Amino acid sequence: MDEPSLTPFAMTFMLVSMVSVTVLMVYCFWRILRGGDVAYDTADGEEPRSGD
């Protein structure tokens, strides 16, 4: 049993998947904790108009 338990492809796929899920989770939590308001961009400083 000298062979490694995971092939290089499996190890790479696992690491890429874990990193992708972690980044997506951090981004979602950051958006939620930041306020989660997607009606308008707060960087412009504009408030939405009454008709929007």
PyMOL commands that set and color helices and strands:
alter all, ss='L'
color gray80, all
select helices_A, chain A and resi 8-34
alter helices_A, ss='H'
color red, helices_A
deselect
rebuild
show_as cartoon
